[in-house]
Amino acid sequence: MILIAARYIAMPVFLVFVFNVISIASPVVFKPADSAKLEGRWDIDLQMNGKLYPSWLEVELSGIKTLVGRYVGTGGSARPISKINFSDGKMHFAIPPQWDRSDNDMVFDAILEGDSLSGTMLAADGKTYHWVAHRAPALRRKNAVVWGKPIVLFNGKDLKGWHAEGGANQNQWIVENGILRSPHSGANLVSDQTFTDFKLHIEFRYPKESNSGVYLRGRYEVQVEDDMGKDPASHLFSGVYGFLTPSDMMAKAAGEWQSYDITLTGRMVTIMANGKTVICNQEIPGITGGALNSREGEPGPLMMQGDHGPVDYRNIIITPGK
């Protein structure tokens, strides 16, 4: 009788132990209600002073219940969002300012309706702006790109085929001895032609401590900056600003001619700096600060940054995909 009793007493203990092992090995995954509807990347149009400015938002699930993300504003680099609140179709988050002199957070509120977000941004200066966002396209290519004939974008004689951002009265770009020059800070220069997938060869030089950039489709900036001897970073020479860090720092000394050879298909980019591949077939998540627009599904121009210091360009050749 004692053995029988012991057997019946031991069984529940064993069952409890097995249950606990199963519970530990197979945790119940909890996600915030409807969070999947918000997760992903969003292209934003921000309305400021009667004009539309591009921004970008990425939302993802961290762990089992916390939504986090990244935000790119009208300028600056991608900045992290430590927590995004989302409930009943309403989103809220705040991030500290980046280049603003104020210490106030930027506060975002929005309502999700289908595949669109609409809301407000309380800026660091205390002003409120309205914005609308749509899901960013994946831009995946099903087939290999067939390349067309190379196009010489800069003729070495004049600015034909180019225009200054903001109009001719804002232009400081000139052509001297076959070189496209921005002798001082001013407007960005934009190609009249637009492109989808392409290969680009471009040469440049800058004086000491100067800064420029090449915007692919007018949306993704590859940094052009005096960074010789520094450790690689996404915001330095040959990086895709705020997103992709080159494997090596290949910058030459200021005053020397240098080159990029860049291939862009969809979001996938390969960058060769001064003859060495430093970014190999990496995805560009979204637009970078200073982009012309956030319409990522459309063709876009080539744009050279001219508002951060003197810079020279030459031998700008682009091979478009068919």
PEMO-V604498 format. One record per residue. N is the residue number from 1. RES is the residue in three letters. SS is DSSP state (H for helix, E for strand, - for the rest). Layout:
BEGIN
N;RES;SS
N;RES;SS
END
This chain:
BEGIN
1;MET;-
2;ILE;H
3;LEU;H
4;ILE;H
5;ALA;H
6;ALA;H
7;ARG;H
8;TYR;H
9;ILE;H
10;ALA;H
11;MET;H
12;PRO;H
13;VAL;H
14;PHE;H
15;LEU;H
16;VAL;H
17;PHE;H
18;VAL;H
19;PHE;H
20;ASN;H
21;VAL;H
22;ILE;H
23;SER;H
24;ILE;H
25;ALA;H
26;SER;-
27;PRO;-
28;VAL;-
29;VAL;-
30;PHE;-
31;LYS;-
32;PRO;-
33;ALA;-
34;ASP;-
35;SER;H
36;ALA;H
37;LYS;H
38;LEU;H
39;GLU;-
40;GLY;E
41;ARG;E
42;TRP;E
43;ASP;E
44;ILE;E
45;ASP;E
46;LEU;E
47;GLN;E
48;MET;E
49;ASN;-
50;GLY;-
51;LYS;E
52;LEU;E
53;TYR;E
54;PRO;E
55;SER;E
56;TRP;E
57;LEU;E
58;GLU;E
59;VAL;E
60;GLU;E
61;LEU;E
62;SER;E
63;GLY;-
64;ILE;-
65;LYS;-
66;THR;E
67;LEU;E
68;VAL;E
69;GLY;E
70;ARG;E
71;TYR;E
72;VAL;E
73;GLY;-
74;THR;-
75;GLY;-
76;GLY;-
77;SER;-
78;ALA;-
79;ARG;E
80;PRO;E
81;ILE;E
82;SER;E
83;LYS;E
84;ILE;E
85;ASN;E
86;PHE;E
87;SER;E
88;ASP;-
89;GLY;-
90;LYS;E
91;MET;E
92;HIS;E
93;PHE;E
94;ALA;E
95;ILE;E
96;PRO;-
97;PRO;-
98;GLN;-
99;TRP;-
100;ASP;-
101;ARG;-
102;SER;-
103;ASP;-
104;ASN;-
105;ASP;-
106;MET;E
107;VAL;E
108;PHE;E
109;ASP;E
110;ALA;E
111;ILE;E
112;LEU;E
113;GLU;E
114;GLY;-
115;ASP;-
116;SER;E
117;LEU;E
118;SER;E
119;GLY;E
120;THR;E
121;MET;E
122;LEU;E
123;ALA;-
124;ALA;-
125;ASP;-
126;GLY;-
127;LYS;-
128;THR;E
129;TYR;E
130;HIS;E
131;TRP;E
132;VAL;E
133;ALA;E
134;HIS;E
135;ARG;E
136;ALA;-
137;PRO;-
138;ALA;-
139;LEU;-
140;ARG;-
141;ARG;-
142;LYS;-
143;ASN;-
144;ALA;-
145;VAL;-
146;VAL;-
147;TRP;E
148;GLY;E
149;LYS;E
150;PRO;E
151;ILE;E
152;VAL;E
153;LEU;-
154;PHE;-
155;ASN;-
156;GLY;-
157;LYS;-
158;ASP;-
159;LEU;-
160;LYS;-
161;GLY;-
162;TRP;E
163;HIS;E
164;ALA;E
165;GLU;-
166;GLY;-
167;GLY;-
168;ALA;H
169;ASN;H
170;GLN;H
171;ASN;-
172;GLN;-
173;TRP;E
174;ILE;E
175;VAL;E
176;GLU;E
177;ASN;-
178;GLY;-
179;ILE;E
180;LEU;E
181;ARG;E
182;SER;E
183;PRO;-
184;HIS;-
185;SER;-
186;GLY;-
187;ALA;-
188;ASN;-
189;LEU;E
190;VAL;E
191;SER;E
192;ASP;-
193;GLN;-
194;THR;-
195;PHE;E
196;THR;-
197;ASP;-
198;PHE;E
199;LYS;E
200;LEU;E
201;HIS;E
202;ILE;E
203;GLU;E
204;PHE;E
205;ARG;E
206;TYR;-
207;PRO;-
208;LYS;-
209;GLU;-
210;SER;-
211;ASN;E
212;SER;E
213;GLY;E
214;VAL;E
215;TYR;E
216;LEU;E
217;ARG;-
218;GLY;-
219;ARG;-
220;TYR;E
221;GLU;E
222;VAL;E
223;GLN;E
224;VAL;E
225;GLU;E
226;ASP;-
227;ASP;-
228;MET;-
229;GLY;-
230;LYS;-
231;ASP;-
232;PRO;-
233;ALA;-
234;SER;-
235;HIS;-
236;LEU;-
237;PHE;-
238;SER;-
239;GLY;-
240;VAL;E
241;TYR;-
242;GLY;-
243;PHE;-
244;LEU;E
245;THR;-
246;PRO;-
247;SER;-
248;ASP;-
249;MET;-
250;MET;-
251;ALA;-
252;LYS;-
253;ALA;-
254;ALA;-
255;GLY;-
256;GLU;-
257;TRP;-
258;GLN;E
259;SER;E
260;TYR;E
261;ASP;E
262;ILE;E
263;THR;E
264;LEU;E
265;THR;E
266;GLY;-
267;ARG;-
268;MET;E
269;VAL;E
270;THR;E
271;ILE;E
272;MET;E
273;ALA;E
274;ASN;-
275;GLY;-
276;LYS;E
277;THR;E
278;VAL;E
279;ILE;E
280;CYS;E
281;ASN;E
282;GLN;E
283;GLU;E
284;ILE;-
285;PRO;-
286;GLY;-
287;ILE;-
288;THR;-
289;GLY;-
290;GLY;-
291;ALA;-
292;LEU;-
293;ASN;-
294;SER;-
295;ARG;-
296;GLU;-
297;GLY;-
298;GLU;-
299;PRO;-
300;GLY;E
301;PRO;-
302;LEU;-
303;MET;E
304;MET;E
305;GLN;-
306;GLY;-
307;ASP;-
308;HIS;-
309;GLY;-
310;PRO;-
311;VAL;E
312;ASP;E
313;TYR;E
314;ARG;E
315;ASN;E
316;ILE;E
317;ILE;E
318;ILE;E
319;THR;E
320;PRO;E
321;GLY;E
322;LYS;-
END
